[in-house]
C-alpha cells in the first residue's frame, strides 16, 4: 500500500483513503489490520513496526472457526492470530471479539510486563466519554444482549461483556485498555474498589448502630417483636465479616 502526504492508497485499486480508514471506500479492501502483538493496534498493510509502541508487527492466519456474526454489522468474523492469542476481527467495522480466556491472558501479561520492565507509559490518549446512546449488542456466541461496563471502573473505556463467552471491542478499544493497564490503571482500579468496600463497611456499621439505638429506645419488648428481623441481622454481620476479610 502506497502512502501520500496525509493519506494512503489502496493496494488493490489505487484509490486514495485517509490514514484513519479501515478499508478502501471504493473496493472494500482492508487497509488497517490488528497486527501489533504488544498493544493490539491496527497497522496498515506493509507496516513492519507499530507506530504506537514500536513492537514488530506479527499477524498470522488462524485455524478456521465456526462462523459467528459481528454484533454490530452482522458480517462473519475473520479469525487472526496476533502474538499469543487468537482474535476474531470484523472486516467492515474494525471491531474485535476476544474470548474470556484470551482477554484475561492479555490483561495479565500486559500487567506483568509493566511491572518487570518498569516502563514509563503515559495515560491513554483522549479518554473515551460514556456513550450518549444506550445500545446493547448481542453476544456472537449465545446471542443474548451483553452487559456494558466501564473497564476497571475508572478507565473510561466502555466495553460489552458476555460473562460466559467474551468481550466485544469497538475499533481501537482493546489498544486503549492495554495502554490503561500500562499506565498503572489496574492499581488505580484496585484502590477505587478498596475505597468502595470501606465505604460499604462504614455504612453497614452505621446501620447496625442505628438499629441498636432504636432497639434501646423501644424497650425490652421491642426485641421480641423484632425477632423476625434476626435473619437480616445475621446477613449484615456476615457481609461485614466478608468486607473485613477483603480489606
Secondary structure by P-SEA (a helix, b strand, c coil): ccccccccccccccccccccccccccccccccccccccccccccccccccccccccbbbbbccccccccccccccbbbbbbcccbbbbbbcccbbbbbcaaaaaaaaaaaaaaaaaacccccccccccccccccccccccccccbbbbbcccccccbbbbbccccccccccaaaaaaaaaaaaaaaaaaaaaaaaaaaaaaaaaaaaaaaaaaaaaaacaaaaaaaccaaaaaaaaaaaaaaaaaac
